[in-house]
Amino acid sequence: MSATILLLAAGASSRMRGADKLLEEVGDQPLLRVMAARCAKAGRLRAVLPEGNADRAEALDGLEAEIVTVPAGGDMSASLRAGVAGLTGPVLVVLADMPEVTAHDMHLMLALSAQAPRAILRAADRDGTPGNPVLFPADLLPDLQKIKGDKGARDLLRRHAGKVHLIPLPEAHALTDLDTPEEWAAWRARR
């Protein structure tokens, strides 16, 4: 069964104080487009967007992606449930606000999943601190359909801790998550 890359991009960007973090420029493109293009290079892409957000939908114009929408203001669990609905194979869950995750990182995780199809593969930094993305095997799709709250799949990961294998990614790829203007400014300054 081939994996689907699920790009979660339905968050409200509430900590950006009026700006949309997924439309912040990375190079000369919005972060959402950069991340979607990386995902599409790595495999079959399904992106979850908030209903009625024309700017985010426009950022994906021309990319090969299946778009799923959820009501604006929903939590991460609602995005996950909508994103995995109808899928039958493994799912690599990628957060759209993590600009250091590369197509190569995703290729690595997908290749390792083929070797260990029942394992949960979770990206980590080189010191072993767990982060994102996370690849869930097909047998956990029913569990992903049942999650609730704004914790995403944290409880599911705890419940199946014995199946979790950490995959070290370069530098801080698995941990760099930009939610505030200050985090964006610090990240740009480091680049």
N, C-alpha and C positions, 0 to 999 in steps of 0.2 A: 504494500500500500504506500502510495506516495504521500509525503507530508504536505501540509498547507502551512504557509507562513501567515500568521494572524497579526496584523499591525493594529494595535489599539491606539486610536486617535480621536476618541470621543470626549475626552476630559474637558473641563470648563476653563482651564488656565486661570483659576481663581486667584492664585498667588502672584500673578503677573501684574496685578493692579491695572487692569484695563487692556493690556496687550494680549495677543494670542501667541503663546510660546511656540506653537507649531508652525506659525507663519514668520517667525524670526528668521533672518537670513543666515545661511551657512554657505559661505562662498557667495554665489550670486543667485541662490535659490532658497525658497522657504524650506525649513527643516523637514516639514512633512513630505515634501517632494523628494528631498534627498534620501530620507529613510525609506520611502516607498520604492524608489528606484533601486536602492540596495537590496531590499527584500525581493523585488521582482527579478533581479539578477540571480538570486540564490534559489528561487523556486516559485511555486504557484502562490500568488498573493491574494489574500482577502483582507480588506481594510475596514475597520469599524469607525464610522464618523457620526457626529451628532446630526440629527434631522435638521434640515433647514440651514445648515452652515455652508453657504455657497462658496465662501472663500476657501475653506478646506477642500471642498469637492473640486474646485477649480485648480487647486494645487496638484491634483492627481490627474488632470486632463492629459490624455495621450499615453498614460502608463497602462500596462496590462495588469489590471486589478479588478477583482470582484469587490463591489462596494456594498456594505451592509450598514444600515443606519439604526440608531437607537434614539429615543427621546432625549432631547437636550437636558442636562442636569442629572442624568442617571449616574449610578456609581460604576466602579470598575467591574463589579460582578455582572452587572447588566450587560456591559460591553463584551465580557467573556462569554456569557451565555448566548448572546446574539451571534457572536463570532464563530462559535463552534457548532451552532445549530446546523444539522444536516450533514456534518462532516463524518467520515468513517475512518480516516487514517490519523496518523500522528499530527500534532499541531505544535509548531514553534511560535510561542507567544513573544512578540517584540513590542516594546513600549516606544511610541513615536518620539518621545522627548529625550532619547538617549543617543546623542549625535556621534558617539565614538564607536558604536556597534557597526561593524562593516559587513559587507556581503561575504567576505572571507570567513568572518566569525560564524555567520549563519551556515555557510557551506560546511564548515568543520562540524558544527553541531548536528546537521542533517546527516553527514557521513557517519558520525559516531552512532547516531540513532539506528542506522541500518545494521550496525554491528551488535547493538544491544536494544532490540525493539521493545522490550518491556520496561526499560529504565526511564526514569525522569532525568533529563540532562539539564543541569542548571549552570549557567555561566557564573564564573567567579573571577576575582582578580588573582594575580599571581600568588598572593598570600593565602588564598582560600576563602576570602570573604565572599559569601554568596551574593549574587546580583541577578541581572537579567541579560539576555532573554532566557526563557525556560521552554524546553521541549517536553511535551506530555505525550506518552504513548496512547495509542488508540483505545486501549481498554479503560482509560480514565476519562474519556469524553463524557460518559453518563454522570460522573462525579462533577465535572466542570459545569454541566447543565444545571446542577443543584446548588451551586454556591450563591451566597447572599452577602450583602454588605459591601463596604468600601475597602475591604482588605484583599480583594482579588482572591488569588488561590493560596494565600498563606496557610490557612488551616489545612487545606488539601495537601500541601507540601509537608506539613508537620505530621499529618496522619500517615503519609506514605514515605516517611523519612528513610526507611530502609531501601527504597527504590531510587533515591536521589544520588546522582553522581555529579560531582562538581567538575566543570570543564574550565580550566584556567584560560582566560583570554589575555591578550597583551595589555600592558599598562593598566589604565582604569576603564577600559571599554565596558565592562560589566557593571560599573558603579556610577558612571557619569550620567546624572539625571538632572536636567536643567528646569527648575520650576519657578524661579524668581528672577527679577531683573538683576539682582546682585550675583546670583549664580551664573547668569549669562555673561555679565561683565567680567567676572573672574575667569571663566572658561575662555572667553575671547582674549583676555590678557595673557593667558598661558600659551595660547597658540601663536 
